Amino acid sequence: MSGPVLVVGASGNVGGAVVRSLLAAGLPVRAAGTDVTALERRYPGVQAVRLDLHDPATFAPALLGVGGLFLLRPPPISRVGPTLNALLDVAERGGVDHVVFSSVTGADTNRVVPHHRVETHLRASSLSWTILRPGFFAQNLADAYRTDIVDDDRIFLPAGSGRAAFIDTRDIGDVAAVVFADPGAHRGAGYTLTGGQAVDFDEVAAILTRELDRPIRYEAATVLGYLSHLRRRGLPVPLVAVQTILHTGLRRGQGEAVDPTMAGLLGRAPRNLAQYVHDHRSTWSTL
């Protein structure tokens, strides 16, 4: 590529994993976010640049001279037209060599999720691209589920007895590094990425129980109960809607398929959920 990879959302789980994987692979990186000082502290020696998806004036300066763009949709953003798609337009005009978009499983056909509109826009552009479609993140345990686990020793979701093939975002970062190391080999590809094993939330609770040495339970929520729960926690309506849609989809088996693609791309087995919990067990400490 002709320049560094601009990583959108470098302060988050997925973006952060991509930055670390690109650095480990010896690829040049430009970390993007709204707090440049924080990014410089987090990634010493890495170029950091301000990028605010709600401020189009930051798009061209952030993209200046880059060869690659790693793009994701931050959860609070539901209107992708003036944000993510507008950034892609600037990248196209600027001649960015390759774009990797981290979407979600099924977004190519599911018109409900906002990622679908980004995928459609990207495919219609002249950009060279690769789409990653990961399933449920293991890191949800540290984000969306953490408060319930720490405060109530429970996982509270409207997933019924559905299973999920959890994927560790560290593996997503490694896949992104593989793609950016040889973009031509992955141009125009859409990769479904999952973990190597599907587990239900009773099994997730059992893993947490073993690692944390205290009982964690799974409580299957109703849809209305879950909506009320998230609203009481102050989550914005668009995020509540997306969280509810994704988790109720597990009841219909939408997250249980195990896909071998990631193992093939990485040349190794994906990290499993037990490994993730073990590596991050202090996250759910009550001390």
Backbone bond lengths (Angstrom), bond angles and torsions (degrees), N, CA, C in turn:
res aa  C-N    CA-C-N  psi(-1)  N-CA   C-N-CA  omega(-1)  CA-C   N-CA-C  phi
1 M - - - 1.461 - - 1.520 109.90 -
2 S 1.344 115.25 161.44 1.455 120.75 -173.06 1.521 113.66 -85.00
3 G 1.315 118.84 -6.61 1.460 121.29 -178.17 1.513 110.15 -166.41
4 P 1.337 117.69 -173.02 1.462 121.27 -178.17 1.525 112.34 -69.89
5 V 1.324 114.84 167.37 1.462 121.50 174.72 1.520 108.61 -92.02
6 L 1.327 116.71 121.24 1.456 121.41 173.74 1.521 108.03 -81.85
7 V 1.327 116.48 121.26 1.459 121.31 -178.23 1.518 109.07 -105.52
8 V 1.321 116.07 111.05 1.461 121.98 176.55 1.532 108.56 -76.14
9 G 1.323 115.92 140.82 1.459 119.84 178.98 1.515 113.17 71.05
10 A 1.328 116.41 36.01 1.467 120.31 -174.69 1.519 113.26 -66.57
11 S 1.322 117.55 -14.76 1.463 119.95 178.83 1.515 112.59 -88.18
12 G 1.335 117.62 -5.18 1.452 121.01 -177.09 1.510 113.72 -98.52
13 N 1.322 115.96 -174.34 1.463 121.57 -176.90 1.521 112.33 -64.52
14 V 1.328 116.29 -54.09 1.461 119.67 -176.15 1.522 110.53 -71.84
15 G 1.337 116.76 -50.29 1.457 119.59 179.88 1.518 112.20 -59.48
16 G 1.318 116.39 -40.41 1.457 119.99 178.56 1.516 111.80 -63.52
17 A 1.322 116.11 -40.90 1.467 119.82 177.83 1.518 111.08 -63.76
18 V 1.335 116.40 -37.59 1.471 120.47 179.30 1.528 110.10 -65.80
19 V 1.337 116.90 -45.15 1.467 119.69 178.10 1.523 110.48 -55.97
20 R 1.323 117.12 -48.67 1.471 120.74 -177.21 1.527 111.58 -65.22
21 S 1.317 117.34 -39.04 1.463 120.05 -179.26 1.526 111.24 -69.92
22 L 1.334 116.86 -39.74 1.464 119.75 177.72 1.527 110.47 -63.34
23 L 1.325 117.17 -42.81 1.462 120.68 178.38 1.525 110.66 -62.78
24 A 1.334 116.26 -42.41 1.465 119.70 179.52 1.521 111.52 -63.42
25 A 1.335 116.29 -29.90 1.468 121.06 179.51 1.523 112.27 -85.05
26 G 1.345 116.61 -1.57 1.458 120.13 179.23 1.513 114.62 79.09
27 L 1.337 117.57 20.77 1.466 121.59 -179.10 1.527 110.01 -97.59
28 P 1.327 117.79 141.55 1.472 120.65 -179.18 1.524 111.07 -69.68
29 V 1.339 115.70 141.63 1.459 121.60 -172.86 1.521 109.97 -131.18
30 R 1.336 115.21 144.11 1.462 122.40 167.73 1.520 106.48 -125.38
31 A 1.327 116.79 114.84 1.462 121.86 -177.09 1.513 109.81 -86.15
32 A 1.331 117.11 130.48 1.459 121.49 -176.04 1.521 110.94 -118.31
33 G 1.335 114.49 141.32 1.452 120.86 177.25 1.515 109.66 -178.12
34 T 1.318 115.94 -177.69 1.461 120.01 -177.60 1.523 112.72 -86.74
35 D 1.336 117.72 -17.88 1.466 121.62 -178.49 1.526 108.30 -118.68
36 V 1.326 116.04 93.55 1.460 120.80 -175.99 1.525 111.31 -65.24
37 T 1.324 117.03 -39.43 1.467 120.35 -179.10 1.522 111.14 -60.89
38 A 1.329 116.26 -43.18 1.465 120.24 178.80 1.526 111.18 -64.01
39 L 1.326 116.66 -38.93 1.464 119.94 178.55 1.527 110.84 -65.87
40 E 1.319 117.25 -39.89 1.464 120.48 178.92 1.520 111.04 -64.58
41 R 1.328 116.92 -36.23 1.474 119.63 176.35 1.521 111.09 -69.28
42 R 1.311 116.29 -37.83 1.465 120.08 -176.45 1.518 112.02 -73.93
43 Y 1.333 116.32 -34.92 1.470 120.49 -177.39 1.529 110.00 -126.28
44 P 1.332 117.29 77.44 1.473 119.83 -178.96 1.529 110.97 -57.86
45 G 1.321 115.27 134.38 1.453 120.36 178.41 1.513 114.84 84.90
46 V 1.322 117.49 -5.62 1.465 121.82 179.39 1.521 109.26 -97.64
47 Q 1.304 116.62 134.52 1.456 120.35 177.12 1.523 109.76 -64.53
48 A 1.321 116.48 129.61 1.466 121.84 178.23 1.517 109.42 -118.29
49 V 1.310 115.97 145.32 1.460 120.77 -176.68 1.521 109.13 -141.92
50 R 1.321 115.96 147.59 1.464 120.22 178.69 1.523 109.98 -78.38
51 L 1.309 114.74 128.57 1.464 121.42 173.64 1.517 108.00 -141.87
52 D 1.313 115.83 116.79 1.457 122.55 178.18 1.523 106.83 -117.45
53 L 1.332 116.68 112.81 1.457 120.18 -176.41 1.522 113.20 -64.55
54 H 1.335 116.64 -13.64 1.461 120.23 175.17 1.534 112.05 -93.53
55 D 1.333 116.42 0.79 1.466 120.80 -178.21 1.524 109.44 -127.80
56 P 1.335 117.84 93.05 1.473 120.97 -176.91 1.520 114.00 -58.26
57 A 1.335 117.19 -21.06 1.462 119.55 179.68 1.525 111.97 -65.67
58 T 1.337 117.56 -18.55 1.467 120.28 -179.97 1.521 112.61 -88.45
59 F 1.337 118.13 -8.23 1.463 120.62 -171.86 1.527 112.49 -68.74
60 A 1.318 116.73 -56.05 1.471 120.23 -175.36 1.528 112.58 -62.13
61 P 1.348 119.43 -44.96 1.473 118.42 177.98 1.529 112.97 -60.86
62 A 1.353 117.04 -38.20 1.462 119.67 -179.63 1.523 111.11 -67.09
63 L 1.324 116.86 -34.01 1.461 121.71 -175.82 1.530 113.53 -88.29
64 L 1.304 117.51 -8.67 1.458 120.64 -174.92 1.534 111.41 -58.99
65 G 1.313 116.12 118.90 1.454 121.36 175.16 1.513 115.93 80.97
66 V 1.330 118.79 5.78 1.464 119.22 -179.02 1.526 110.36 -83.64
67 G 1.322 115.20 153.06 1.453 120.37 175.95 1.506 113.08 -101.75
68 G 1.329 116.17 -26.57 1.458 120.85 -178.77 1.514 111.11 -134.42
69 L 1.330 115.90 155.89 1.463 122.25 177.52 1.514 108.51 -133.01
70 F 1.341 115.66 121.08 1.466 120.02 170.23 1.516 106.61 -100.45
71 L 1.330 115.57 119.82 1.457 121.96 -173.53 1.512 110.48 -119.72
72 L 1.320 115.44 138.07 1.465 121.53 172.45 1.520 108.49 -140.24
73 R 1.339 115.24 167.16 1.462 120.03 178.37 1.525 109.03 -104.36
74 P 1.345 117.73 108.75 1.461 119.05 174.91 1.523 109.85 -59.25
75 P 1.330 118.83 138.30 1.470 120.99 -175.46 1.522 115.52 -52.35
76 P 1.339 120.35 -35.54 1.471 117.61 -178.64 1.525 114.34 -69.93
77 I 1.331 117.55 -13.37 1.460 119.81 -176.00 1.525 110.49 -92.40
78 S 1.328 116.37 116.34 1.466 121.10 176.86 1.530 111.28 -107.65
79 R 1.335 116.98 -27.82 1.474 121.24 179.23 1.526 107.50 -90.66
80 V 1.324 115.87 96.66 1.464 119.90 -173.94 1.530 113.12 -85.96
81 G 1.318 117.65 -16.47 1.458 120.16 -178.51 1.523 113.13 -59.78
82 P 1.344 117.78 -57.78 1.473 119.13 -177.84 1.530 113.27 -80.84
83 T 1.298 118.35 1.96 1.471 121.62 -176.40 1.528 110.13 -116.34
84 L 1.324 117.15 -86.08 1.463 120.30 -175.91 1.529 111.93 -66.18
85 N 1.315 117.00 -46.04 1.468 119.26 -178.15 1.528 111.51 -66.83
86 A 1.325 116.42 -35.56 1.460 119.35 176.27 1.525 110.92 -65.28
87 L 1.318 116.95 -37.78 1.463 120.32 176.47 1.526 110.69 -64.27
88 L 1.321 117.28 -39.82 1.462 120.00 176.57 1.525 111.61 -62.51
89 D 1.308 116.82 -36.69 1.468 119.67 178.04 1.528 111.06 -62.72
90 V 1.323 116.09 -41.08 1.464 120.03 178.15 1.527 110.18 -66.87
91 A 1.331 115.91 -39.83 1.469 119.67 177.66 1.521 111.12 -62.45
92 E 1.325 116.36 -38.86 1.470 120.36 179.27 1.524 110.61 -65.46
93 R 1.312 116.79 -45.43 1.467 120.09 179.43 1.529 111.32 -65.76
94 G 1.336 116.21 -29.88 1.458 120.44 -178.37 1.510 114.36 -85.23
95 G 1.340 117.48 -2.75 1.448 120.54 176.66 1.514 115.38 74.06
96 V 1.322 117.04 32.84 1.462 120.12 176.29 1.527 109.23 -60.66
97 D 1.327 116.39 136.20 1.464 121.01 -173.25 1.522 113.50 -69.66
98 H 1.340 116.78 -42.18 1.469 118.60 -174.06 1.524 109.58 -155.06
99 V 1.325 115.13 141.48 1.464 122.86 178.07 1.523 108.96 -118.57
100 V 1.320 116.00 132.95 1.457 121.71 168.84 1.521 107.27 -113.29
101 F 1.317 116.83 119.83 1.464 121.54 179.27 1.515 109.04 -107.45
102 S 1.325 116.27 124.07 1.455 121.49 175.45 1.520 108.44 -89.06
103 S 1.322 116.29 103.79 1.454 123.78 -176.41 1.535 108.62 -99.83
104 V 1.297 117.99 -145.92 1.468 122.80 174.68 1.524 108.85 -137.86
105 T 1.309 115.95 156.96 1.454 120.80 179.25 1.527 110.97 -55.71
106 G 1.310 115.82 130.39 1.456 121.19 175.99 1.507 115.63 84.65
107 A 1.345 117.63 0.03 1.465 119.41 -176.28 1.522 112.92 -67.20
108 D 1.326 117.33 -19.15 1.462 119.15 179.21 1.527 111.50 -66.64
109 T 1.331 117.71 -26.05 1.463 121.23 -178.74 1.525 113.37 -117.93
110 N 1.337 117.39 -15.92 1.461 121.15 -177.06 1.523 110.03 -91.64
111 R 1.331 116.43 101.83 1.458 121.07 -175.89 1.521 112.87 -74.03
112 V 1.330 117.38 -10.33 1.463 120.30 -177.16 1.523 111.28 -73.18
113 V 1.328 117.37 -39.62 1.462 119.84 -175.12 1.532 109.85 -78.33
114 P 1.336 118.07 142.73 1.463 120.36 -177.45 1.523 113.65 -63.73
115 H 1.332 116.84 -23.53 1.467 120.17 179.32 1.533 111.70 -59.84
116 H 1.328 116.33 -29.06 1.461 120.07 -179.08 1.533 110.74 -59.66
117 R 1.322 116.28 -40.01 1.464 119.94 -178.62 1.526 111.14 -69.48
118 V 1.317 116.39 -33.05 1.466 119.13 176.86 1.528 109.99 -69.30
119 E 1.327 116.73 -44.65 1.465 120.02 178.35 1.533 110.96 -58.58
120 T 1.319 116.09 -44.45 1.468 120.44 -179.32 1.524 110.73 -62.06
121 H 1.306 116.25 -43.16 1.463 121.46 -179.58 1.530 110.60 -65.23
122 L 1.319 116.24 -42.12 1.457 120.80 -178.50 1.521 110.91 -65.96
123 R 1.331 117.24 -43.60 1.466 120.20 -179.74 1.529 111.77 -65.12
124 A 1.330 116.59 -29.07 1.468 120.01 -179.36 1.526 112.67 -81.42
125 S 1.312 117.22 -9.44 1.461 121.06 -177.97 1.525 110.41 -84.99
126 S 1.323 115.41 176.08 1.472 120.45 175.52 1.517 111.97 -92.87
127 L 1.321 117.25 3.74 1.456 121.72 -178.45 1.526 111.75 -69.00
128 S 1.313 115.73 149.72 1.463 121.35 167.35 1.521 107.32 -82.01
129 W 1.326 117.57 131.98 1.455 119.00 -171.83 1.518 112.64 -146.18
130 T 1.321 113.61 159.52 1.465 123.89 169.03 1.518 106.77 -137.40
131 I 1.315 117.52 135.88 1.464 122.04 179.17 1.529 109.00 -111.10
132 L 1.321 115.59 127.40 1.460 122.07 173.75 1.520 107.60 -102.63
133 R 1.331 116.56 131.78 1.464 120.54 -178.93 1.524 109.45 -122.06
134 P 1.330 116.62 78.10 1.465 119.69 179.43 1.518 111.57 -74.40
135 G 1.323 114.62 156.71 1.453 121.28 176.07 1.521 110.73 -89.71
136 F 1.315 116.25 -140.67 1.457 120.66 -176.52 1.526 111.16 -73.78
137 F 1.336 115.72 131.77 1.449 121.23 -178.81 1.525 111.31 -79.60
138 A 1.315 115.35 136.19 1.465 119.28 169.45 1.524 110.15 -59.75
139 Q 1.322 116.12 -31.95 1.467 120.89 -178.60 1.516 113.01 -67.55
140 N 1.338 118.90 -9.24 1.466 119.83 172.63 1.526 110.84 -58.60
141 L 1.327 116.54 -29.80 1.455 119.85 179.12 1.522 111.55 -63.35
142 A 1.336 115.98 -27.79 1.461 120.57 -179.34 1.520 112.20 -93.98
143 D 1.325 117.33 -10.75 1.461 121.25 -177.77 1.528 110.49 -116.47
144 A 1.321 115.96 -84.91 1.463 120.44 -173.38 1.527 112.85 -62.72
145 Y 1.330 117.53 -30.53 1.468 120.05 -175.19 1.526 113.38 -101.78
146 R 1.324 117.66 -9.30 1.466 120.31 -168.41 1.527 112.64 -60.92
147 T 1.317 118.73 -46.34 1.464 120.87 -175.85 1.519 111.11 -59.33
148 D 1.333 117.43 -44.18 1.460 120.24 179.43 1.526 111.19 -64.87
149 I 1.326 116.90 -37.65 1.460 120.41 -179.31 1.529 110.42 -68.17
150 V 1.334 116.75 -45.81 1.466 120.63 -176.43 1.523 111.33 -72.76
151 D 1.326 117.28 -44.71 1.462 120.40 -173.81 1.523 113.16 -82.37
152 D 1.345 117.18 -35.26 1.459 120.14 -171.07 1.524 113.91 -122.20
153 D 1.345 117.98 0.92 1.467 121.97 -177.53 1.533 111.50 53.95
154 R 1.310 115.28 41.32 1.463 118.92 -178.76 1.531 110.89 -146.98
155 I 1.332 114.16 158.35 1.454 122.77 167.18 1.517 105.95 -110.22
156 F 1.322 117.21 121.00 1.466 122.32 -173.42 1.522 108.59 -118.98
157 L 1.341 115.84 104.35 1.462 120.92 -174.42 1.533 110.48 -145.97
158 P 1.331 117.06 153.49 1.471 120.61 177.11 1.525 111.65 -90.26
159 A 1.331 116.42 44.89 1.464 120.81 -174.04 1.527 112.93 -97.00
160 G 1.331 118.10 -3.46 1.454 119.82 -178.13 1.520 110.84 57.31
161 S 1.330 115.76 -135.42 1.463 121.18 177.53 1.528 111.67 -98.83
162 G 1.333 115.54 16.54 1.465 120.08 -178.69 1.515 112.81 -63.87
163 R 1.304 115.02 154.77 1.468 121.31 179.93 1.522 110.47 -114.11
164 A 1.326 115.23 157.10 1.463 121.10 178.19 1.520 109.23 -135.28
165 A 1.320 115.43 136.94 1.472 121.49 174.84 1.524 107.29 -90.56
166 F 1.326 116.32 78.56 1.463 122.16 -172.58 1.524 111.79 -57.57
167 I 1.347 114.91 138.83 1.449 121.68 178.34 1.523 109.14 -116.58
168 D 1.307 115.99 136.26 1.462 122.60 177.64 1.526 107.84 -83.47
169 T 1.328 117.20 128.93 1.461 119.31 -177.98 1.532 112.10 -62.28
170 R 1.318 117.83 -21.07 1.461 119.60 175.38 1.526 110.24 -61.66
171 D 1.324 116.64 -33.61 1.467 119.96 177.15 1.525 111.53 -72.24
172 I 1.327 117.04 -34.01 1.463 119.60 175.71 1.525 109.71 -62.56
173 G 1.332 115.60 -42.56 1.454 119.38 176.63 1.515 112.10 -58.86
174 D 1.328 116.25 -41.83 1.463 119.75 179.92 1.527 111.55 -66.46
175 V 1.338 117.46 -37.36 1.471 120.31 177.13 1.523 110.21 -65.49
176 A 1.331 117.14 -42.91 1.466 120.19 178.43 1.527 110.54 -58.89
177 A 1.327 117.14 -40.57 1.460 120.52 179.22 1.525 110.86 -64.51
178 V 1.329 117.22 -38.83 1.464 121.24 176.89 1.533 110.18 -60.72
179 V 1.332 116.67 -43.43 1.462 120.66 -178.34 1.523 111.03 -67.24
180 F 1.332 117.30 -46.61 1.466 119.44 -177.34 1.535 112.02 -69.88
181 A 1.316 117.29 -22.09 1.464 119.63 176.58 1.526 111.72 -70.49
182 D 1.343 116.70 -25.27 1.468 121.06 -179.71 1.526 108.93 -149.67
183 P 1.330 117.77 70.60 1.466 120.79 -174.37 1.522 113.81 -57.17
184 G 1.318 116.92 -36.90 1.455 119.37 -176.86 1.511 113.17 -60.56
185 A 1.322 116.98 -31.56 1.463 120.68 -179.23 1.521 112.24 -72.68
186 H 1.340 116.77 -14.47 1.466 120.30 -174.75 1.529 112.06 -124.18
187 R 1.327 116.93 11.08 1.470 120.79 -177.79 1.527 110.60 -64.49
188 G 1.334 115.36 129.87 1.452 120.64 177.64 1.517 114.88 76.18
189 A 1.337 117.28 11.81 1.470 120.55 -178.04 1.524 110.49 -96.30
190 G 1.321 115.67 146.31 1.451 122.67 171.67 1.514 108.55 -119.73
191 Y 1.326 117.66 117.99 1.456 121.95 -173.64 1.529 110.89 -110.38
192 T 1.316 116.28 120.83 1.456 120.87 170.84 1.525 108.05 -81.74
193 L 1.326 115.53 125.69 1.459 120.99 -174.91 1.524 110.03 -119.59
194 T 1.316 116.20 125.62 1.465 120.99 177.40 1.519 109.13 -137.18
195 G 1.320 114.53 167.81 1.446 119.32 169.38 1.520 109.95 -73.26
196 G 1.304 115.36 178.50 1.460 119.73 -175.62 1.511 114.92 -89.10
197 Q 1.339 117.13 -3.31 1.466 120.35 -177.30 1.522 109.24 -150.64
198 A 1.327 117.02 136.70 1.460 122.18 176.17 1.521 109.74 -94.70
199 V 1.329 116.67 132.44 1.465 121.49 179.36 1.521 109.09 -129.91
200 D 1.333 116.10 150.64 1.464 118.76 173.98 1.529 108.66 -90.00
201 F 1.325 116.00 175.05 1.461 118.71 -172.35 1.518 113.02 -78.31
202 D 1.320 118.48 -17.46 1.461 119.39 168.66 1.529 109.70 -65.75
203 E 1.337 116.50 -38.97 1.466 120.12 176.98 1.524 111.24 -68.85
204 V 1.331 116.88 -37.43 1.466 119.98 175.90 1.525 110.01 -60.93
205 A 1.332 115.96 -44.75 1.468 119.97 178.75 1.525 110.99 -61.92
206 A 1.328 117.01 -37.75 1.468 120.34 179.09 1.527 111.41 -65.86
207 I 1.334 117.18 -38.57 1.469 120.65 176.97 1.521 109.90 -63.13
208 L 1.319 116.90 -45.71 1.459 120.81 178.24 1.520 111.26 -62.43
209 T 1.324 116.79 -40.67 1.463 121.03 179.30 1.522 110.94 -59.24
210 R 1.323 116.69 -44.87 1.468 120.38 -179.57 1.526 111.70 -65.14
211 E 1.319 116.76 -43.59 1.462 119.77 -175.33 1.528 112.78 -76.28
212 L 1.332 117.56 -34.06 1.456 120.87 -175.24 1.522 112.55 -92.64
213 D 1.327 116.33 -11.09 1.464 121.97 179.06 1.529 111.59 58.79
214 R 1.335 114.88 37.35 1.453 121.46 170.62 1.521 107.21 -152.97
215 P 1.329 119.17 151.63 1.464 120.24 -174.03 1.523 112.49 -72.96
216 I 1.325 114.84 125.93 1.466 122.52 173.57 1.523 106.93 -116.68
217 R 1.319 117.89 133.61 1.463 121.35 -177.65 1.516 110.27 -117.59
218 Y 1.299 115.18 157.19 1.464 121.24 171.12 1.508 108.72 -103.03
219 E 1.324 116.57 127.41 1.462 122.67 177.21 1.523 108.15 -116.91
220 A 1.327 116.18 113.03 1.466 120.49 -179.18 1.526 109.20 -72.87
221 A 1.324 116.02 119.96 1.456 121.28 -178.14 1.521 110.60 -91.04
222 T 1.323 115.97 153.05 1.457 120.12 166.71 1.531 107.74 -77.89
223 V 1.308 116.06 163.39 1.469 118.83 179.47 1.524 110.23 -62.67
224 L 1.326 117.34 -46.82 1.460 120.08 -179.83 1.520 111.17 -64.22
225 G 1.339 116.26 -40.09 1.460 119.76 178.41 1.515 111.96 -62.52
226 Y 1.323 116.20 -38.98 1.457 120.69 -179.86 1.527 110.94 -70.09
227 L 1.332 116.26 -43.09 1.466 119.97 177.27 1.527 110.62 -57.75
228 S 1.318 116.35 -45.64 1.469 120.35 179.82 1.525 110.96 -64.51
229 H 1.318 116.03 -40.19 1.463 121.84 -179.72 1.530 111.03 -60.21
230 L 1.323 116.74 -46.68 1.464 120.48 -178.69 1.521 111.78 -69.62
231 R 1.315 116.99 -37.49 1.462 119.40 178.37 1.528 110.52 -66.48
232 R 1.343 117.74 -38.29 1.468 120.01 177.40 1.522 111.12 -63.05
233 R 1.326 116.05 -28.73 1.457 120.39 177.78 1.519 112.51 -81.60
234 G 1.323 116.99 -2.69 1.448 120.68 173.39 1.515 115.77 86.92
235 L 1.334 117.92 14.86 1.449 119.84 179.29 1.527 110.49 -72.33
236 P 1.334 117.61 143.69 1.470 120.04 178.66 1.525 111.18 -66.45
237 V 1.321 115.65 152.44 1.460 121.68 -175.10 1.534 112.65 -56.67
238 P 1.350 120.15 -45.68 1.472 118.65 -179.96 1.527 112.94 -59.50
239 L 1.335 116.97 -39.65 1.462 120.14 179.29 1.523 110.88 -69.10
240 V 1.319 117.04 -38.82 1.471 121.16 176.28 1.526 109.95 -59.44
241 A 1.322 116.46 -43.35 1.463 120.47 -178.98 1.526 111.28 -63.62
242 V 1.324 117.09 -46.44 1.467 120.49 -178.97 1.526 110.57 -63.78
243 Q 1.330 117.11 -45.25 1.469 120.62 -179.91 1.527 110.73 -59.61
244 T 1.324 116.28 -41.65 1.462 120.52 -178.07 1.527 110.97 -67.87
245 I 1.325 117.03 -44.45 1.464 121.08 179.79 1.524 110.88 -60.87
246 L 1.329 116.55 -45.33 1.461 120.15 -177.18 1.530 111.43 -65.14
247 H 1.328 117.10 -41.19 1.464 118.47 -176.03 1.523 113.13 -78.68
248 T 1.331 117.59 -34.72 1.460 117.72 175.78 1.529 110.76 -68.12
249 G 1.327 116.68 -26.21 1.460 119.69 175.80 1.515 113.11 -61.83
250 L 1.329 116.58 -26.13 1.466 119.25 178.08 1.521 111.75 -63.42
251 R 1.312 116.77 -28.80 1.473 119.96 179.00 1.526 110.96 -61.71
252 R 1.327 115.48 -29.03 1.467 120.69 -177.55 1.530 111.72 -98.64
253 G 1.311 115.45 14.63 1.461 119.75 175.49 1.507 114.96 80.80
254 Q 1.339 118.11 17.47 1.454 120.09 -174.33 1.523 113.93 -71.93
255 G 1.323 117.79 -16.91 1.466 118.63 -178.11 1.507 114.75 -115.39
256 E 1.351 117.93 5.94 1.456 119.17 -170.78 1.531 114.48 -91.99
257 A 1.315 118.05 -15.26 1.465 119.77 -177.90 1.523 110.38 -66.79
258 V 1.309 116.01 134.30 1.466 121.98 176.03 1.524 107.52 -101.59
259 D 1.320 115.38 121.91 1.463 121.21 -176.84 1.529 109.24 -107.90
260 P 1.326 118.20 134.35 1.473 120.31 -177.44 1.525 114.41 -82.36
261 T 1.342 117.13 0.38 1.466 120.03 -172.72 1.521 112.61 -57.67
262 M 1.324 116.96 -46.14 1.454 119.02 -174.34 1.528 111.76 -63.71
263 A 1.318 116.36 -42.41 1.471 119.38 178.42 1.524 110.02 -59.78
264 G 1.328 116.27 -38.67 1.459 119.81 178.53 1.513 112.65 -66.16
265 L 1.337 116.74 -38.97 1.459 120.31 179.50 1.527 112.14 -69.93
266 L 1.328 115.96 -37.66 1.466 120.34 -175.13 1.527 113.03 -89.64
267 G 1.333 116.76 -20.02 1.452 119.42 -176.57 1.512 112.92 71.91
268 R 1.327 116.36 23.37 1.466 122.22 177.91 1.518 108.49 -158.21
269 A 1.328 115.33 167.58 1.470 119.70 176.79 1.526 109.98 -71.85
270 P 1.330 117.63 145.67 1.467 119.76 174.93 1.527 111.14 -65.01
271 R 1.316 116.51 155.06 1.461 120.72 171.73 1.530 108.34 -64.33
272 N 1.336 117.11 144.45 1.465 119.10 179.58 1.529 110.42 -101.01
273 L 1.330 115.54 171.35 1.462 120.36 -174.32 1.524 111.14 -65.67
274 A 1.321 117.26 -38.84 1.466 119.72 179.75 1.528 110.63 -60.78
275 Q 1.324 117.12 -38.37 1.457 120.98 178.61 1.520 110.62 -65.23
276 Y 1.344 116.25 -42.22 1.462 119.70 178.41 1.526 110.92 -61.33
277 V 1.320 117.16 -48.59 1.464 120.62 -178.41 1.526 110.44 -61.74
278 H 1.332 116.40 -42.20 1.470 119.96 179.45 1.527 110.51 -61.26
279 D 1.305 117.17 -43.07 1.468 121.10 -176.79 1.524 112.62 -69.82
280 H 1.341 117.53 -21.45 1.464 120.80 -174.06 1.535 112.10 -126.00
281 R 1.317 118.30 25.77 1.466 120.14 -171.12 1.524 113.67 -62.71
282 S 1.337 118.77 -23.38 1.463 119.93 177.91 1.535 111.42 -67.07
283 T 1.329 116.96 -17.20 1.470 121.51 -178.93 1.521 111.97 -59.36
284 W 1.331 117.10 -32.30 1.469 121.18 -174.83 1.524 112.14 -107.80
285 S 1.320 116.00 19.58 1.464 120.11 178.56 1.523 110.13 -68.47
286 T 1.299 116.38 142.77 1.466 121.40 177.22 1.522 111.63 -98.59
287 L 1.317 116.95 3.07 1.470 120.85 -178.71 1.528 110.74 -83.97
